[in-house]
Amino acid sequence: MSTADRSPWWRGAVIYQVYPRSFADGNGDGIGDIAGIRSRLNHLSALGIDAIWFSPWYPSPMADAGYDVSDYRDIDPVFGSLGEAEALIAEAHALGIRTIVDVVPNHCSDAHPWFQAALAGGPDAPERDLFWFRPGRGPNGDQRPTDWVGEFGGETWTRTTNPDGTPGDWYLHLFAPQQPDFNWDHPRVRAEFEDILRFWFDRGVDGIRIDSAGLLVKDGELPEVRPDHPHPFHDLDGVHDIYRGWRRVADEYADRALIGEVWLPDRQRFANYLRPDELHAAFNFDFLGCAWDAAALRESIDGTLSAHAPVNAPATWVLSNHDVTRHVTRYGRADTRFSFAAKREGIPTDLELGTRRARAAALLSLSLPGAAYVYQGEELGLYEVEDIPYALRQDPMWERSGRIDPGRDGCRVPLPWAGDEPPFEFSPAGAAAPWLPQPADWKDRTARAQTGDPASMLELYRAAIQARRAEPTLGDGELTWLPAPEGVLAFSRGGGFNCLVNLSDIPVSMPAGEVLLASGPLDDGLLPSDTAVWLRTAESADGPRAADGPGLT
């Protein structure tokens, strides 16, 4: 039995992210839905995952792919019904798979009943206190209350029109104008979201993923962003009181987890969200954005583990998600890091190199202490689709950046399941075209094409997750670094289990032992470049050594 089985599930789970629009289409409208997910649960069961995280599936005008929520207690008809969601949760549980739903607390949709009432009621509507309505600057109030820049770029205030047709106050939106920010200073907002948590926990959901977790609290004085002043809406201390309230709700139930999306470069500030009375876990974006470089990765791993240790929280290891360039593409570039600021079109990519590195990264991430996340399609080796016609792009980041940032549609393209041409059985026969076009050469990356092929990415993930379950020291636990040549990561997880990753330009020799799994072919006892291996060795075995020199012991 693995460590992940003995400790709380969220400390060592393999969690698979489903982006519902793009996973599988059950009703033939070209958009993924709950019926499609239910029809493909066997794929997830065979993969061996412990939990599914569903991106937002709530009623929404879809101004931002469902992150503009109009009702947090229902399912958008494009995805199905609440009854279908409850059936999906139950069916997943029957397969031993837990479920996590996405909650978006920073903002809602401008179609949300509260916001509609705030607009309809005019300046004196009590619902305005639930948001950030403010008069404009200047003699006519026609200047924005602040010059804050949005999280997608662009302006953060939109002016309203009063019921009598006159210009009104402005409202704050850190994202798109269709996403007004809640005022978390108001007790009604806090009570509402605690009730939303109970609603989903009562339906059997095992965890909540919290979108934009560090943005909820704003400085009511509305200062401008200045380097000599605390940021007016990033990571303000008041946010922790909110999550202490959420933790009390989660603790009313058994085995429920709160998982935050926390983008913070300061590791100590990041760890504050993981104190024993706050969130159970948070996403590790430092590791996700790290270069394919041994020194950088080791620093990220060490920094992550040292930040989590004082609060006794599990680390998380993430390679891709619905917001970032897929790592098969990133790892095939000269600059293998990820940042939103650097995202551009037309960057040369070596997909063969990126795929080889992605295979090695899979073994690395799945053998580190803590929980591992797999973004849908990652197990198929999918790459970023970068030639989506402009007219078909739907991500608001594309337009709000002035068409500088290519947006996130390229990592959200519907999955290929089987067949030789699109839609690759994403939809049933005779269905509408998928909501985003699939590359024709994905025919070699479908789930069916890879099943049974021992050299495929899918079978590598299946084997790695199965081996992870069987290893008593994997999942939650400790890591010990082993001596290694420059450019090589080597560590032990105890019990003779070692992971070696060669990021150097030359092959390295391996210690004697049983090869449990390798990300690529080994060369007569040597570990080639951009290759990882799991070994069973004697506890006292030396680490790897350069092929043409002595080992560093």
C-alpha positions in Angstrom: 0.0 0.0 0.0 1.4 3.4 -1.0 2.0 6.4 1.3 -0.8 8.1 -0.6 -3.2 5.4 0.7 -2.1 5.7 4.3 -2.2 9.5 4.6 -5.1 11.9 3.6 -5.8 11.3 0.0 -5.0 14.8 -1.1 -1.4 14.5 0.2 -0.2 12.0 -2.4 -2.9 11.7 -5.0 -2.6 11.7 -8.8 -5.2 14.3 -9.9 -6.4 14.6 -13.5 -7.8 17.9 -14.7 -10.8 17.6 -17.0 -11.6 20.7 -19.0 -15.3 19.8 -19.8 -15.6 21.7 -23.1 -12.8 19.7 -24.5 -12.8 16.2 -22.9 -15.6 14.4 -24.8 -18.8 15.4 -26.5 -21.8 13.1 -25.7 -24.7 14.9 -27.4 -23.0 15.8 -30.8 -23.0 19.6 -30.5 -19.2 19.8 -30.8 -18.8 20.8 -27.2 -17.7 18.5 -24.4 -20.2 17.7 -21.7 -20.9 15.5 -18.7 -22.4 12.7 -20.9 -19.1 12.6 -22.7 -17.1 12.5 -19.5 -19.2 9.6 -18.2 -18.6 7.7 -21.4 -14.9 8.0 -20.9 -14.5 7.2 -17.3 -13.0 3.9 -18.3 -10.1 5.8 -19.8 -9.4 7.5 -16.5 -9.9 4.4 -14.5 -7.3 2.6 -16.7 -4.9 5.5 -16.3 -5.0 4.8 -12.6 -5.7 8.3 -11.3 -7.0 9.0 -7.8 -9.2 12.1 -8.4 -10.7 14.3 -11.2 -10.7 18.1 -11.0 -13.4 19.5 -13.1 -12.9 23.0 -14.5 -16.1 25.2 -14.2 -19.3 23.6 -15.4 -21.8 26.1 -14.0 -24.4 28.2 -15.9 -22.4 31.0 -17.6 -22.6 33.3 -20.7 -19.1 31.9 -21.4 -17.4 35.2 -21.8 -14.4 33.5 -20.2 -15.0 29.8 -20.9 -17.2 29.4 -17.8 -15.1 31.4 -15.3 -17.8 33.9 -15.5 -20.4 32.1 -13.3 -24.0 33.1 -13.1 -25.2 30.3 -10.8 -22.8 28.4 -8.5 -25.4 25.7 -7.7 -26.3 24.3 -11.1 -24.8 23.0 -14.3 -24.8 24.9 -17.6 -27.2 23.2 -20.1 -24.3 23.0 -22.6 -22.7 20.5 -20.2 -25.8 18.7 -19.0 -27.8 18.9 -15.7 -27.2 18.8 -12.0 -28.6 15.3 -11.9 -26.0 14.2 -14.5 -23.3 15.8 -12.4 -24.4 13.9 -9.3 -24.5 10.7 -11.3 -20.9 11.4 -12.6 -19.7 11.9 -9.0 -21.3 8.7 -7.9 -19.9 6.7 -10.9 -16.4 8.1 -10.3 -16.6 7.1 -6.7 -17.7 3.6 -7.7 -14.4 3.4 -9.7 -12.4 4.6 -6.7 -12.0 8.1 -8.2 -12.6 11.2 -6.1 -13.9 14.5 -7.5 -12.9 18.1 -7.2 -14.9 21.0 -8.5 -13.7 24.5 -9.4 -15.1 27.4 -7.4 -14.6 31.0 -8.7 -14.8 33.4 -5.7 -13.1 36.5 -7.0 -15.7 37.4 -9.5 -19.0 36.2 -11.1 -20.7 36.8 -14.4 -22.4 40.1 -15.1 -25.5 37.9 -15.6 -25.4 36.8 -12.0 -28.7 37.8 -10.2 -26.9 39.9 -7.6 -25.2 42.0 -10.3 -28.3 42.3 -12.4 -30.1 43.6 -9.3 -27.2 46.0 -8.6 -27.6 47.5 -12.1 -31.4 47.6 -12.2 -31.7 49.2 -8.7 -29.5 52.2 -9.6 -27.1 53.9 -7.3 -29.0 53.1 -4.1 -29.4 49.3 -4.8 -28.2 47.4 -1.7 -26.7 44.8 -4.1 -24.1 47.3 -5.1 -22.4 46.8 -1.8 -21.7 43.2 -2.8 -19.4 44.4 -5.6 -16.9 47.3 -6.1 -19.1 50.2 -7.4 -17.3 53.6 -7.2 -17.8 57.0 -8.6 -15.4 58.1 -11.3 -12.7 60.7 -11.0 -12.9 64.1 -12.6 -15.6 66.8 -12.5 -18.0 64.6 -14.5 -17.0 61.3 -13.0 -15.9 60.2 -16.5 -12.4 59.0 -15.4 -11.8 55.5 -14.1 -11.5 55.3 -10.2 -7.9 53.9 -10.6 -5.5 53.1 -13.3 -5.1 49.4 -12.3 -4.2 47.0 -15.1 -6.2 43.8 -15.3 -5.0 40.2 -14.9 -5.6 39.8 -18.7 -4.2 43.2 -19.4 -6.4 46.2 -20.3 -8.6 48.3 -18.0 -10.3 47.2 -14.8 -13.2 49.5 -14.5 -16.4 49.8 -16.6 -18.9 52.6 -16.3 -22.6 51.8 -15.8 -25.7 53.6 -17.1 -28.3 54.5 -14.5 -31.9 53.4 -15.0 -32.8 56.9 -16.1 -30.2 56.7 -18.9 -27.6 59.0 -17.2 -24.0 57.9 -16.8 -23.5 56.1 -13.5 -20.8 54.7 -11.3 -18.0 52.4 -12.3 -17.5 48.7 -11.3 -14.3 46.8 -10.8 -13.3 43.7 -12.8 -9.8 42.4 -12.6 -10.5 40.2 -15.5 -13.0 40.8 -18.4 -15.7 43.4 -18.1 -18.3 40.6 -18.0 -16.7 39.4 -14.7 -17.4 41.9 -11.9 -15.4 41.4 -8.7 -17.2 40.5 -5.5 -16.6 42.7 -2.4 -15.3 40.2 0.2 -15.6 42.8 2.9 -19.3 42.2 2.9 -20.6 39.4 5.2 -23.2 38.3 2.7 -20.6 37.4 0.2 -18.7 35.4 2.7 -21.8 33.5 3.9 -22.9 32.8 0.3 -19.7 31.1 -0.6 -19.5 29.0 2.6 -23.0 27.8 1.6 -21.8 27.0 -1.9 -19.1 24.9 -0.5 -21.6 22.9 1.6 -23.9 22.6 -1.5 -21.2 20.7 -3.4 -19.8 18.8 -0.4 -23.4 17.6 0.3 -23.4 16.1 -3.3 -20.3 14.0 -2.6 -17.6 16.3 -4.0 -14.3 15.5 -2.3 -12.5 18.8 -2.9 -12.7 22.4 -4.0 -10.2 24.0 -6.3 -10.2 27.8 -5.7 -9.6 30.0 -8.7 -7.5 33.1 -8.3 -7.3 32.5 -4.6 -5.0 35.4 -3.8 -7.0 38.2 -5.3 -10.2 38.3 -3.3 -9.4 41.1 -0.8 -8.9 44.7 -2.1 -7.5 47.8 -0.4 -10.6 49.9 0.1 -8.6 53.1 -0.3 -8.0 52.1 -3.9 -4.3 53.2 -4.1 -2.5 53.0 -7.4 0.1 50.2 -7.8 3.4 51.5 -6.6 6.7 49.6 -5.8 6.9 51.3 -2.4 3.4 50.3 -1.3 1.6 46.9 -0.7 -0.2 45.8 -3.8 -3.8 46.9 -3.7 -5.3 43.5 -4.6 -2.6 40.9 -4.7 -2.2 38.7 -1.7 -3.5 41.0 1.0 -3.5 39.7 4.5 -7.2 39.8 4.9 -7.6 36.9 2.5 -6.5 34.4 5.1 -9.5 35.1 7.3 -11.7 34.0 4.4 -9.9 30.7 4.0 -10.0 30.0 7.7 -13.8 30.2 7.4 -13.7 27.9 4.4 -11.5 25.4 6.4 -14.1 25.4 9.1 -16.7 24.4 6.6 -14.5 21.7 5.0 -13.8 20.3 8.5 -17.5 19.8 9.0 -17.1 16.9 6.5 -14.8 13.9 6.4 -11.8 13.9 4.0 -12.6 17.1 2.1 -9.8 19.2 0.6 -9.3 22.9 -0.3 -6.8 23.4 -3.1 -5.8 27.0 -4.1 -4.7 28.6 -7.3 -2.0 30.8 -5.8 0.4 32.6 -8.1 3.0 34.0 -5.8 6.8 34.3 -6.3 7.4 34.7 -2.6 7.5 31.2 -1.2 6.9 32.3 2.4 3.8 34.3 1.4 2.7 31.2 -0.7 3.1 28.9 2.4 0.9 31.2 4.4 -2.1 29.9 2.5 -1.2 26.4 3.7 -1.2 26.9 7.4 -3.0 24.2 9.4 -6.3 26.2 9.6 -6.4 27.3 6.0 -6.0 25.5 2.6 -4.9 21.8 2.4 -2.8 22.3 -0.8 -2.0 24.9 -3.5 -0.7 24.7 -7.1 3.1 24.8 -7.6 3.5 27.3 -10.4 7.2 27.7 -9.7 7.8 24.1 -10.9 5.4 24.5 -13.8 7.2 27.5 -15.2 10.7 26.2 -14.5 13.2 25.7 -17.3 14.3 22.2 -18.4 17.5 22.6 -16.6 18.9 20.5 -13.8 20.1 23.3 -11.5 16.9 25.3 -12.0 14.7 22.2 -11.4 16.6 21.2 -8.3 16.3 24.7 -6.9 12.6 24.7 -7.6 12.1 21.3 -5.9 14.2 22.2 -2.9 12.5 25.6 -2.5 9.1 24.0 -2.8 9.8 21.3 -0.2 11.4 23.8 2.2 8.4 26.2 1.9 5.9 23.4 2.6 7.7 21.8 5.5 7.1 24.4 8.2 3.3 24.2 7.6 3.3 20.4 7.1 1.5 20.8 3.8 2.0 18.5 0.8 3.8 19.8 -2.3 2.1 19.6 -5.7 3.8 19.0 -9.0 2.2 20.4 -12.2 3.5 20.4 -15.7 0.6 21.9 -17.7 -3.0 23.1 -17.2 -5.8 24.9 -19.1 -4.0 28.3 -18.8 -0.5 27.6 -20.0 1.4 26.4 -23.1 1.5 22.6 -23.1 4.9 21.4 -21.9 5.5 19.2 -25.0 5.7 22.5 -26.9 7.6 24.4 -24.2 10.3 21.8 -23.7 11.0 21.8 -27.5 12.0 25.5 -27.5 15.3 27.3 -26.8 13.7 28.9 -23.8 11.9 26.1 -22.0 10.4 28.3 -19.2 6.8 29.4 -19.0 5.5 32.9 -18.3 2.5 34.8 -19.4 4.6 37.8 -20.2 6.7 35.8 -22.7 3.9 34.1 -24.5 4.1 34.9 -28.2 3.2 33.3 -31.6 5.7 32.0 -34.0 8.3 30.6 -31.6 10.2 27.7 -33.2 9.6 24.4 -31.6 11.2 20.9 -31.9 8.3 18.6 -31.0 10.4 15.5 -31.1 12.8 17.0 -28.5 9.8 18.4 -26.5 8.1 15.0 -26.4 11.3 13.2 -25.2 11.7 15.7 -22.4 8.0 15.6 -21.6 8.3 11.8 -21.1 11.2 12.3 -18.7 9.3 15.1 -16.9 6.4 12.7 -16.4 8.6 10.3 -14.4 10.2 13.2 -12.5 6.9 14.8 -11.4 5.3 11.5 -10.6 8.1 10.5 -8.3 8.4 13.7 -6.2 7.0 13.9 -2.7 3.3 15.1 -2.7 0.5 15.2 -5.2 0.9 15.1 -8.9 -1.5 16.8 -11.4 -2.1 15.6 -15.0 -3.8 17.9 -17.4 -6.1 16.2 -19.9 -4.2 15.2 -23.1 -0.9 15.3 -21.3 -1.0 11.5 -21.1 -1.5 11.5 -24.9 1.6 13.7 -25.5 -0.5 16.5 -27.0 1.2 19.7 -28.0 0.0 23.3 -28.1 -2.1 24.0 -31.2 -0.7 27.3 -32.4 -2.3 27.8 -35.8 -6.0 28.2 -34.7 -7.5 30.7 -37.2 -8.1 34.1 -35.6 -11.8 34.0 -36.3 -12.2 30.8 -34.3 -10.2 32.0 -31.2 -12.4 32.4 -28.1 -10.1 33.3 -25.2 -10.5 36.9 -24.1 -6.8 37.1 -23.3 -6.1 37.2 -27.1 -8.1 40.4 -27.6 -7.4 42.1 -24.3 -3.7 41.8 -24.8 -4.0 43.6 -28.1 -3.5 40.3 -29.9 0.0 40.1 -28.5 -0.6 37.1 -26.3 -1.9 34.2 -28.4 -4.3 33.2 -25.7 -5.0 29.9 -24.1 -7.1 28.2 -26.8 -4.1 26.2 -28.0 -4.0 24.1 -24.9 -7.8 23.7 -24.8 -8.3 21.9 -28.2 -10.7 18.9 -27.9 -9.1 15.5 -27.2 -8.5 12.9 -29.9 -9.9 9.5 -28.9 -9.8 7.3 -32.0 -9.8 7.3 -35.8 -7.7 8.7 -38.6 -9.2 12.2 -39.0 -11.0 14.9 -36.9 -13.0 14.8 -34.8 -11.2 11.6 -33.7 -14.4 10.4 -31.9 -14.4 13.4 -29.7 -18.1 13.6 -30.8 -20.4 10.9 -32.1 -20.8 10.3 -35.8 -22.7 13.1 -37.6 -22.0 15.7 -34.9 -21.2 19.3 -35.3 -17.5 20.2 -35.7 -15.6 20.5 -32.5 -15.6 24.0 -31.0 -11.9 24.3 -31.7 -10.2 22.6 -34.7 -8.0 19.6 -34.0 -4.7 19.0 -36.0 -5.0 16.3 -38.6 -1.7 14.7 -37.4 -3.2 13.9 -34.0 -4.2 10.7 -35.6 -1.1 9.1 -34.1 -1.8 10.6 -30.7 -5.3 9.3 -30.1 -6.0 7.2 -27.1 -6.8 4.2 -29.2 -3.7 4.5 -31.4 -1.5 4.5 -28.3 -3.2 1.8 -26.3 -1.1 -1.3 -26.2 2.0 0.4 -27.7 4.7 0.1 -25.0 6.6 3.1 -26.5 3.6 5.4 -26.4 3.1 8.3 -24.0 -0.2 6.9 -22.8 1.3 3.5 -21.8 4.2 5.4 -20.1 1.7 7.3 -17.9 -0.3 4.1 -17.2 2.8 2.2 -16.2 4.2 5.1 -14.1 0.9 5.7 -12.2 0.5 1.9 -11.6 4.1 1.7 -10.4 3.6 4.8 -8.2 0.7 3.0 -6.5 2.7 -0.1 -5.9 5.7 1.8 -4.4 5.3 2.2 -0.6 7.5 5.3 -0.5 6.0 7.3 -3.4 3.3 9.9 -3.0 3.6 11.8 0.3 7.0 11.4 2.0 10.6 12.3 2.0 13.3 12.8 -0.7 17.1 12.4 -0.4 19.3 13.8 -3.1 22.0 11.4 -4.5 25.5 12.5 -5.8 25.3 13.1 -9.5 27.2 14.7 -12.4 26.4 18.2 -13.5 23.2 18.3 -15.4 21.7 15.2 -13.7 19.0 14.9 -11.1 19.2 11.9 -8.9 17.2 11.2 -5.7 16.0 8.4 -3.5 12.5 8.1 -2.1 13.5 5.3 0.3 13.2 1.6 0.1 15.7 1.4 -2.7 13.6 3.5 -5.1 15.7 6.0 -7.0 14.8 8.4 -9.8 17.5 9.6 -12.2 16.9 12.3 -14.8 19.6 13.2 -17.3 19.3 16.8 -18.5 22.9 17.0 -19.7 24.1 16.7 -23.2 26.0 13.4 -22.7 24.9 9.9 -21.5 25.7 8.9 -17.9 26.2 5.6 -16.3 23.6 4.3 -13.8 24.1 2.4 -10.5 23.5 -1.3 -10.6 19.9 -2.2 -10.0 16.5 -3.2 -11.4 15.1 -0.9 -14.0 11.4 -0.3 -13.0 10.6 2.1 -15.8 12.4 4.4 -18.2 11.1 7.3 -20.2 13.0 6.2 -23.3 15.5 3.5 -24.5 18.6 2.9 -22.4 21.9 2.5 -24.1 23.8 -0.5 -22.7 23.7 0.6 -19.1 23.8 4.3 -19.9 21.1 6.9 -19.4 20.8 9.1 -22.5 20.2 12.8 -22.5 16.7 14.0 -21.8 15.7 10.6 -20.3 14.5 9.5 -16.9 14.6 6.1 -15.2 13.2 4.6 -12.0 15.5 2.1 -10.4 15.4 -0.3 -7.5 18.9 -0.3 -6.0 20.5 -1.3 -2.8 20.1 1.4 -0.2 23.8 2.1 -0.2 24.3 2.2 -3.9 26.3 5.1 -5.4 24.6 7.6 -7.6 25.0 8.0 -11.4 28.3 8.9 -13.0 29.4 10.5 -16.2 29.9 7.9 -18.9 33.5 9.0 -19.4 34.5 9.8 -15.8 34.3 8.8 -12.2 31.1 8.9 -10.2 30.7 11.8 -7.7 30.2 10.0 -4.4 
